[in-house]
Amino acid sequence: MGKVIITEQELAKLSTSAAKLRKELLRMPLMALKDFLAHVTLRTGIRYSETIGELTGSMELGPYSETRVDENDVEITPRTLYTYLGSVDKKFSPNSIYQSIWGSNITKGDGLKTTDITQQALALLASKVGAALYWAIWGAKRNDSGTKTVDLFDGFDTIAAKEVKDGNVSVEKGNLFDLDITTIDKTNAVDICKEIWRKADYHLKNGKCKLFVPSYVLDAYNDDYKITTGAVPYNTQFNQTFVEGSSNKCEIVALPNKDGSKFMQLTTKSNMLVGTCQMSDEESVSIEKYSPFVLDFVMTMFFGTQYESINKERILFIGKASV
């Protein structure tokens, strides 16, 4: 089998391409997240943190009075979207990368001659970073001494569990539906999803919502729906994508990366925030060479998640009250 021999001149071409394509390569992990980003809100330009203010309180008219003063507080509750600077230094063989792209060997001397090959190799590596982010998006838990994507940031379920533990999410506050979601199956999925929708706050149900569920929940919903409705005229398809009775306001979003989750979330696209920067000099992509046949792909990038609000008017968490 031929090997790619990486000369200093060829390395220089590859490194130059990485520098020129920096913006595109930093976008590539987000491209790998496109199926997930279709259901959430991406915020760029966030370097380390951004504080979001949620206005709560009320003010209303009453019968005319020259003396009455409304002294009820209007509060701004801050929530902070943290983006953490992550890094990766991945050794790779250009020969194996090229094989994965074309299915044939790049033989000695042909390794790094064209910009097209270079771009595709770099894009493939950058997309792998995005794939790891996709699978960690719910369950990641920040660990300063960790080495994996799951250690980089707090995922949506991790944040939810902390808010439940701290008492900020509860049945009493109206933003928690107390349920072990693993009990959902093809005998009860339709009734449970309908009950979740009906328990949600009026303001939340007033707009388009998304119910984020593990893939098995949607499978169970479809099976149960088929059994429940049978051959009634409006049951025209097996695959149901909205909760029955929601007037197509509640879309069921089943994602493979949510399998194993302990929570489901009923909320809006605007409330689910994914933060990154894409604008900072601290984010970089480079190619380094420390041995004749192997290169190092080095990337630094900001990433994090947060709910814009955990108020019952914006979100209903579905999970156990004791975590």
Secondary structure, DSSP 8 states (H G I E B T S, - for coil): -------HHHHHHHHHHHHHTHHHHHHHHHHHTHHHHTTSEEE-S-SSEEEEEEEE------S--SS-------EEEEEEEE-EEEEEEEEE-HHHHHHHHHSS---TT-TT--HHHHHHHHHHHHHHHHHHHHHHTTT----TT--SGGGTS--HHHHHHHHHHTTSS-TTTT-EEE--GGG--TTTHHHHHHHHHHHS-HHHHTS-EEEEEEHHHHHHHHHHHHHHHTT-TT---S---B-TTSTT-EEEEEEGGGTT-S-EEEE-GGGEEEE--SS-TT-EEEEEESSSS-EEEEEEEEEEEEES--STTTEEEEE-S--
